[in-house]
Amino acid sequence: MVVLMGIDGGGTFTRVAAADTQGRLLAHVKRQGGAFLLKDANANENVRLTVLAALEEAGCGPSDVIALAAGIAGYDKKRDLRWVRKLTEIEGLRCVVQHANDAVVAHRGALLFRPGIVAIAGTGSIILGITEKGKLVRNYDFRQYVNNSASHLTHSCVERILAGETDDTDFTDKLLRHFGAENINALKSQRQKERKLYGNFAPEVTAAALNGSRIAGQVCERAAEETVEGIRLLGGRFASSPVPVALVGSAANSEFMKHAVGEMLHGEGKFALVEPALPPALGAVLMAAQLAGIEIEPFQKNLIASYLEKGE
């Protein structure tokens, strides 16, 4: 068997996908443990184990892989390649390898090599565009940073509650239970011990915003406003319109954020909000196929069909 592999190495999870040269999805594996070395000392092992699990699911071995693309959180500068390369130095894996930032593979998956913008908010947060000329541009380039990551949404709600804000829903009670705090005073000390719980509560924040919580609604509304500011900044680098915009990640792609961002961009004519075509790990598979010299159009058509057939 001849296999193409893609890695989405985030800060919290590592996801690996494998496909054959026709675009049939063979494996799509998610494991606890991120691939960002500065956040997780076990990054190399996290990636190795996830790759091996994907190969096992695909029914093949490392020697069957002909091309691999890896999108890695924290890969921002050339010097980062020293530790990024080690993530894919897996015994028996001798294929051609391409490394990129994880936002790049997210863009490739969401927009299928088309010019456009992805606003990513999950463990991390970034807005990234690839222009008609293939130039990569980020909101960071404008010194703009969006506070819309999963952990930040929860953190902002906690700070508002500790400052004495209330609303007419049971949102505060849910947050206290999540942190194991009996009351708001207990939350003050508990929140310092349980920082890993912040990101896990983000779906409750966006759901509460959708269901009328004033606290959650104001936090999510502000995150949506900052997201739109970043999208507009990047939009100026595109010659054509409308510019496709995809929201990627658990926080950005929540129902509240999709609705809020869509409402803010509606009527401008410059942007068109679209659903991501494929998740980041499969975007990396597309890049691996390109690396192997496979014709992309039929490959990605088959990959999308296979992905939808599996119902992932």
VENTAPE-V47172 format. One record per run of one state. SS is the DSSP state (H for helix, E for strand, C for the rest). FROM is the first residue (numbers start at 1). TO is the last residue. Records with the same first field share a line. If there is no record, write none. Layout:
SS=FROM-TO  FROM-TO
This chain:
C=1-2  10-12  21-24  33-42  59-61  73-77  88-95  112-115  122-124  131-135  143-149  163-170  180-183  194-196  201-201  211-213  236-242  249-254  266-270  275-279  292-295  311-312
E=3-9  13-20  25-32  65-72  96-101  116-121  125-130  136-138  243-248  271-274
H=43-58  62-64  78-87  102-111  139-142  150-162  171-179  184-193  197-200  202-210  214-235  255-265  280-291  296-310
